[in-house]
Amino acid sequence: MREVIQDCSAHRFEAVISAEVDGQTKRSKMKLCGTTGQSDSDWLRTLRDSAAKIAANQAMAKPMRDEMVKAINGEISMRTLLAVQPDTAPRAPGAKSGEFTLKPRGAPPGAARDNGLAAYSSLPPLPSPVSVAEETRQIASKPYVPPPPIVRPDLRLECFSTASVGEGPCVDFDRFTVIVVSARSRLEPGASLRFLRDGEQLAEVELGAMKKGQRRQVALPGPVCKGVNGGQLKIETMVVPKVAKAQAQIAESEGPYILRC
């Protein structure tokens, strides 16, 4: 036994064993070593002998003995498989020693010839391709549904800034520009001004309902000038059609204006 422990250079097996003993989890490290010059078959006999001795050791708790024997038997099975496979499995032409290939399982007598797709489930066939002419005909056969009508608001936009005197037509914008919205007729709820810088929507301001002649001031939203020195500004007047679940549509578009931030 002293000789087995002292030499682990040839064969070695280590495992951490865990088992429930008297309601508590016990762990133990197991280590087995072979002898110098020991062959693989001798090492398998050593493992089997160790498993038999551990199983007969009544001084050790049975759950721990069972787990240790189970671990050793697993090592024996693995090494037996590795020892048998290179000799029994056919090798491909030119393969090196220790390499092997699996031979396909032969079909039972009378079975239909396998085309290599037997392991895959069948799918329904794809529909026939539709020609461009047929697709055009299908589109043309569907009735055209125009977008819901909108009532264009009668609004006038004027601007003033700290750099200008009084209100006037909107020519260019800076971060301090204020837009004066005047309603020339009654404005229904749902209208808004949408601000786009270089084609990118950055802000939208609700106007709400306005009476005829009412005026409302709208400061240039902060995101329009955030992080840039300037660009081109476009202002779109958005309204919602009087249809259930309708989306806002563009009623008017102003600009583009020069934007200096």
Sine and cosine of phi, psi and omega as CSV:
sin_phi,cos_phi,sin_psi,cos_psi,sin_omega,cos_omega
0.00,0.00,-0.59,0.81,0.02,-1.00
-0.90,0.44,-0.60,0.80,-0.01,-1.00
-0.92,0.39,-0.61,0.79,0.01,-1.00
-0.91,0.42,-0.68,0.74,-0.06,-1.00
-0.95,0.32,-0.56,0.83,-0.12,-0.99
-0.96,0.27,-0.36,0.93,-0.08,-1.00
-0.82,-0.58,0.94,-0.33,0.04,-1.00
-0.89,-0.46,0.24,0.97,-0.07,-1.00
-0.96,0.27,-0.45,0.89,-0.06,-1.00
-1.00,0.03,-0.85,0.52,-0.03,-1.00
-0.69,-0.72,0.63,-0.78,-0.02,-1.00
-0.47,-0.88,0.60,-0.80,0.09,-1.00
-0.68,-0.74,0.82,-0.58,0.01,-1.00
-0.78,-0.62,0.58,-0.82,0.04,-1.00
-0.36,-0.93,0.52,-0.86,0.10,-1.00
-0.98,-0.21,0.88,-0.48,-0.09,-1.00
-0.99,-0.16,0.72,-0.69,0.03,-1.00
-0.77,-0.64,0.74,-0.67,-0.02,-1.00
-0.45,-0.89,0.41,-0.91,0.06,-1.00
-1.00,0.03,0.89,-0.45,0.01,-1.00
-0.82,-0.57,0.89,-0.45,-0.01,-1.00
0.82,0.58,0.66,0.75,0.06,-1.00
0.98,0.18,0.05,1.00,0.01,-1.00
-0.84,-0.54,0.53,-0.85,0.02,-1.00
-0.99,0.12,0.87,-0.50,0.02,-1.00
-0.95,-0.32,0.65,-0.76,0.03,-1.00
-0.81,-0.58,0.61,-0.79,0.00,-1.00
-0.54,-0.84,0.64,-0.77,0.04,-1.00
-1.00,-0.09,0.80,-0.59,-0.02,-1.00
-0.93,-0.36,0.70,-0.71,-0.01,-1.00
-0.65,-0.76,0.81,-0.59,0.05,-1.00
-0.84,-0.55,0.66,-0.75,-0.01,-1.00
-0.79,-0.61,0.47,-0.88,0.07,-1.00
-1.00,-0.04,-0.12,-0.99,0.00,-1.00
-0.95,-0.32,0.29,-0.96,0.00,-1.00
-0.89,0.46,0.77,-0.63,0.01,-1.00
0.98,0.21,0.16,0.99,-0.04,-1.00
-0.96,0.28,0.69,-0.72,0.02,-1.00
-0.99,0.15,0.20,-0.98,0.01,-1.00
-0.90,0.45,-0.63,0.77,0.02,-1.00
-0.91,0.41,-0.61,0.79,0.07,-1.00
-0.90,0.43,-0.60,0.80,0.02,-1.00
-0.91,0.42,-0.60,0.80,0.07,-1.00
-0.90,0.44,-0.64,0.77,0.05,-1.00
-0.91,0.42,-0.60,0.80,0.04,-1.00
-0.89,0.46,-0.68,0.73,0.01,-1.00
-0.90,0.44,-0.69,0.72,0.00,-1.00
-0.90,0.43,-0.65,0.76,0.02,-1.00
-0.90,0.43,-0.64,0.77,0.02,-1.00
-0.91,0.42,-0.67,0.75,0.02,-1.00
-0.88,0.47,-0.65,0.76,0.01,-1.00
-0.92,0.40,-0.65,0.76,0.00,-1.00
-0.92,0.38,-0.64,0.77,0.01,-1.00
-0.91,0.41,-0.66,0.75,0.00,-1.00
-0.89,0.46,-0.50,0.87,-0.03,-1.00
-1.00,0.01,-0.06,1.00,-0.06,-1.00
-0.99,0.14,0.99,-0.13,-0.04,-1.00
-0.96,0.27,-0.24,0.97,0.01,-1.00
-0.96,0.27,-0.24,0.97,-0.02,-1.00
-0.99,-0.16,0.60,-0.80,0.01,-1.00
-0.86,0.50,0.67,-0.74,-0.08,-1.00
-0.86,0.52,-0.69,0.73,0.03,-1.00
-0.85,0.53,-0.63,0.78,0.01,-1.00
-0.94,0.35,-0.65,0.76,0.04,-1.00
-0.87,0.49,-0.69,0.72,-0.04,-1.00
-0.88,0.47,-0.68,0.74,-0.02,-1.00
-0.93,0.38,-0.60,0.80,0.01,-1.00
-0.92,0.38,-0.70,0.71,0.03,-1.00
-0.89,0.45,-0.63,0.78,0.02,-1.00
-0.89,0.46,-0.67,0.74,0.01,-1.00
-0.91,0.42,-0.67,0.74,-0.01,-1.00
-0.92,0.40,-0.68,0.74,0.02,-1.00
-0.89,0.47,-0.57,0.82,0.07,-1.00
-0.90,0.43,-0.64,0.77,0.05,-1.00
-0.91,0.41,-0.63,0.78,0.02,-1.00
-0.90,0.44,-0.69,0.72,0.00,-1.00
-0.88,0.47,-0.69,0.72,-0.03,-1.00
-0.90,0.43,-0.71,0.70,-0.02,-1.00
-0.93,0.36,-0.55,0.83,0.07,-1.00
-0.90,0.43,-0.65,0.76,0.03,-1.00
-0.90,0.43,-0.68,0.73,0.00,-1.00
-0.92,0.40,-0.53,0.85,-0.01,-1.00
-0.97,0.25,-0.48,0.88,-0.07,-1.00
-1.00,0.03,-0.63,0.78,-0.14,-0.99
-0.84,0.55,-0.75,0.66,-0.05,-1.00
-0.88,0.47,-0.41,0.91,-0.04,-1.00
-1.00,0.00,-0.50,0.86,-0.10,-1.00
-0.99,-0.13,-0.50,0.87,-0.05,-1.00
-0.99,0.13,0.66,-0.75,-0.01,-1.00
-0.94,0.34,0.65,-0.76,0.03,-1.00
-0.99,-0.12,0.56,-0.83,0.06,-1.00
-0.95,0.32,0.46,-0.89,0.02,-1.00
-0.83,0.55,0.75,-0.66,0.03,-1.00
0.99,0.11,-0.01,1.00,-0.03,-1.00
-0.96,0.29,0.54,-0.84,0.00,-1.00
-0.97,0.25,0.30,-0.95,0.03,-1.00
-0.88,0.47,0.71,-0.70,-0.02,-1.00
0.99,-0.11,-0.25,0.97,0.04,-1.00
-0.99,-0.14,0.57,-0.82,-0.01,-1.00
-0.48,-0.88,0.34,-0.94,0.05,-1.00
-0.84,-0.54,0.49,-0.87,0.01,-1.00
-1.00,0.08,0.70,-0.71,0.02,-1.00
-1.00,0.03,0.74,-0.67,0.00,-1.00
-0.86,0.51,0.59,-0.80,0.01,-1.00
-0.93,0.36,0.74,-0.68,-0.02,-1.00
-0.95,0.30,0.53,-0.85,0.01,-1.00
-0.98,0.22,0.56,-0.83,0.02,-1.00
-0.91,0.41,0.43,-0.90,0.00,-1.00
-0.85,0.53,0.68,-0.73,0.03,-1.00
1.00,0.10,-0.08,1.00,-0.01,-1.00
-0.97,0.22,0.47,-0.88,0.01,-1.00
-0.93,0.36,0.49,-0.87,-0.02,-1.00
-0.91,0.42,0.75,-0.66,-0.01,-1.00
-0.99,0.11,0.79,-0.61,0.02,-1.00
-1.00,-0.06,0.18,0.98,0.02,-1.00
1.00,-0.02,-0.05,1.00,-0.04,-1.00
-0.92,-0.40,0.22,0.98,-0.08,-1.00
-0.92,0.40,-0.45,0.89,-0.06,-1.00
-0.99,0.16,-0.09,1.00,-0.06,-1.00
-0.96,-0.29,0.63,-0.78,0.05,-1.00
-0.96,0.28,0.53,-0.85,-0.03,-1.00
-0.99,0.16,0.55,-0.83,0.02,-1.00
-0.89,-0.47,0.48,-0.88,0.04,-1.00
-0.90,0.43,0.48,-0.88,-0.02,-1.00
-0.90,0.43,0.49,-0.87,0.04,-1.00
-0.94,0.35,0.52,-0.85,0.05,-1.00
-0.91,0.41,0.41,-0.91,0.01,-1.00
-0.90,0.43,0.60,-0.80,0.01,-1.00
-0.90,0.44,0.57,-0.82,0.00,-1.00
-0.99,-0.16,0.78,-0.63,0.00,-1.00
-0.95,0.31,0.32,-0.95,0.02,-1.00
-0.88,0.47,-0.63,0.77,0.00,-1.00
-0.90,0.44,-0.66,0.75,0.00,-1.00
-0.93,0.38,-0.65,0.76,0.03,-1.00
-0.90,0.44,-0.65,0.76,0.05,-1.00
-0.89,0.45,-0.65,0.76,0.00,-1.00
-0.90,0.43,-0.64,0.77,0.00,-1.00
-0.91,0.42,-0.65,0.76,0.02,-1.00
-0.91,0.40,-0.67,0.74,-0.03,-1.00
-0.93,0.38,-0.45,0.89,-0.03,-1.00
-0.97,0.26,-0.31,0.95,0.01,-1.00
-0.99,0.17,0.69,-0.73,-0.02,-1.00
-0.92,0.39,0.63,-0.78,0.03,-1.00
-0.98,0.19,0.79,-0.61,0.02,-1.00
-0.94,-0.33,0.96,-0.28,-0.02,-1.00
-0.94,0.34,0.40,-0.92,0.05,-1.00
-0.91,0.42,0.47,-0.88,-0.03,-1.00
-0.88,0.48,0.58,-0.81,-0.02,-1.00
-0.93,0.37,0.48,-0.88,0.04,-1.00
-0.82,-0.57,0.43,-0.91,0.08,-1.00
-0.99,-0.15,0.93,-0.38,-0.05,-1.00
-0.95,0.31,0.81,-0.59,-0.02,-1.00
-0.96,0.28,0.54,-0.84,0.04,-1.00
-0.99,-0.15,1.00,0.01,-0.06,-1.00
-0.87,-0.49,0.45,-0.89,0.12,-0.99
-0.82,-0.58,0.75,-0.66,-0.01,-1.00
-0.94,-0.34,0.81,-0.59,0.10,-0.99
-0.78,-0.62,0.30,-0.95,-0.10,-1.00
-0.73,-0.68,0.45,-0.89,0.22,-0.97
-0.51,-0.86,0.38,-0.92,-0.04,-1.00
-0.53,-0.85,0.18,-0.98,0.05,-1.00
-0.90,0.43,-0.36,0.93,-0.01,-1.00
-1.00,0.02,-0.09,1.00,-0.02,-1.00
-0.85,-0.52,0.21,-0.98,0.01,-1.00
-0.92,-0.40,0.91,-0.42,0.03,-1.00
0.97,0.25,0.03,-1.00,-0.01,-1.00
-1.00,0.04,0.43,-0.90,0.02,-1.00
-0.18,-0.98,0.01,-1.00,0.01,-1.00
-0.85,0.52,0.56,-0.83,0.03,-1.00
-0.97,0.23,0.89,-0.45,-0.02,-1.00
-0.92,-0.38,-0.82,0.58,0.10,-1.00
-0.65,-0.76,0.23,-0.97,-0.11,-0.99
-0.79,-0.62,0.56,-0.83,0.23,-0.97
-0.77,-0.64,0.01,-1.00,-0.10,-0.99
-0.91,0.41,-0.24,0.97,-0.02,-1.00
-0.97,-0.23,0.11,0.99,-0.03,-1.00
-0.94,0.35,0.66,-0.75,0.07,-1.00
-0.87,-0.49,0.74,-0.67,0.01,-1.00
-0.99,-0.13,0.77,-0.64,0.05,-1.00
-0.98,-0.22,0.91,-0.41,-0.03,-1.00
-0.99,-0.16,0.86,-0.52,0.02,-1.00
-0.92,-0.40,0.77,-0.64,0.01,-1.00
-1.00,-0.06,0.91,-0.42,0.03,-1.00
-0.99,0.13,-0.28,0.96,0.11,-0.99
-0.56,-0.83,0.13,-0.99,-0.06,-1.00
-0.88,0.48,0.71,-0.71,0.02,-1.00
-0.94,-0.34,0.84,-0.54,-0.01,-1.00
-0.97,0.25,0.39,-0.92,0.04,-1.00
-0.87,0.48,0.45,-0.89,0.05,-1.00
0.96,-0.29,-0.13,0.99,0.01,-1.00
-0.99,0.14,0.45,-0.90,-0.01,-1.00
-0.39,-0.92,0.28,-0.96,0.11,-0.99
-0.95,-0.32,0.80,-0.60,0.00,-1.00
-0.94,-0.35,0.75,-0.66,-0.10,-1.00
-0.95,-0.32,0.80,-0.60,0.01,-1.00
-0.83,-0.56,0.78,-0.62,0.08,-1.00
-0.94,-0.34,0.87,-0.49,-0.04,-1.00
0.79,0.62,0.65,0.76,0.07,-1.00
1.00,0.08,-0.09,1.00,-0.02,-1.00
-0.98,-0.22,0.82,-0.57,0.02,-1.00
-0.95,0.32,0.80,-0.60,-0.06,-1.00
-0.86,-0.50,-0.41,0.91,-0.05,-1.00
-0.35,-0.94,0.38,-0.93,0.07,-1.00
-0.56,-0.83,0.76,-0.65,-0.07,-1.00
-0.88,-0.48,0.83,-0.55,0.04,-1.00
-0.95,0.30,0.69,-0.73,0.05,-1.00
-1.00,-0.09,-0.50,0.86,-0.04,-1.00
0.95,0.30,-0.09,-1.00,0.02,-1.00
-0.97,0.26,0.63,-0.77,0.02,-1.00
-0.70,-0.71,0.66,-0.75,0.07,-1.00
-0.99,0.15,0.30,-0.95,0.03,-1.00
-0.89,0.47,0.77,-0.64,-0.01,-1.00
1.00,0.03,-0.13,0.99,-0.02,-1.00
-0.97,0.25,0.56,-0.83,0.01,-1.00
-0.86,-0.51,0.54,-0.84,-0.01,-1.00
-0.61,-0.79,0.70,-0.71,0.00,-1.00
-0.99,-0.16,0.72,-0.69,-0.01,-1.00
-0.80,-0.60,0.92,-0.39,0.04,-1.00
-0.96,0.28,0.50,-0.86,0.03,-1.00
-0.88,0.48,0.85,-0.52,-0.04,-1.00
-0.86,0.51,0.59,-0.81,-0.03,-1.00
-0.84,0.54,-0.65,0.76,-0.04,-1.00
-0.88,0.48,-0.34,0.94,-0.04,-1.00
-0.90,0.44,-0.61,0.79,-0.04,-1.00
-0.97,-0.24,0.07,1.00,-0.08,-1.00
-0.94,0.34,0.84,-0.54,0.13,-0.99
0.97,0.22,0.16,0.99,-0.01,-1.00
-0.70,-0.71,0.25,-0.97,0.08,-1.00
-1.00,-0.10,-0.31,0.95,-0.02,-1.00
0.21,-0.98,-0.25,-0.97,-0.03,-1.00
0.39,-0.92,-0.44,-0.90,0.06,-1.00
-0.91,-0.42,0.73,-0.68,-0.06,-1.00
-0.93,-0.37,0.70,-0.71,0.06,-1.00
-0.79,-0.61,0.68,-0.73,-0.02,-1.00
-0.88,-0.48,0.83,-0.56,0.01,-1.00
-0.91,-0.43,0.71,-0.71,0.08,-1.00
-1.00,-0.04,0.87,-0.50,-0.06,-1.00
-0.96,-0.29,0.68,-0.74,0.08,-1.00
-0.73,-0.69,0.40,-0.92,0.00,-1.00
-0.96,-0.29,0.83,-0.56,0.02,-1.00
-0.88,0.47,0.41,-0.91,0.00,-1.00
-0.99,0.11,0.84,0.54,0.02,-1.00
-0.73,-0.68,0.60,-0.80,-0.02,-1.00
-0.87,0.49,0.72,-0.69,0.06,-1.00
0.88,0.48,0.44,0.90,0.02,-1.00
-0.99,0.15,0.51,-0.86,0.02,-1.00
-0.99,-0.11,0.40,-0.92,-0.01,-1.00
-0.90,0.44,0.57,-0.82,0.01,-1.00
-0.80,-0.60,0.38,-0.93,0.02,-1.00
-0.98,0.20,0.84,-0.54,0.05,-1.00
-0.99,-0.14,-0.66,0.75,0.01,-1.00
-0.63,-0.78,0.43,-0.90,0.04,-1.00
-0.69,-0.72,0.79,-0.61,-0.02,-1.00
-0.89,-0.46,0.65,-0.76,0.02,-1.00
0.94,-0.35,-0.19,-0.98,0.15,0.99
-0.98,0.19,0.51,-0.86,0.05,-1.00
-0.94,-0.33,0.38,-0.93,0.11,-0.99
-0.97,0.23,0.78,-0.63,-0.01,-1.00
-0.92,-0.40,0.84,-0.54,0.05,-1.00
-0.87,-0.50,0.90,-0.43,-0.05,-1.00
-0.97,-0.24,0.00,0.00,0.00,0.00
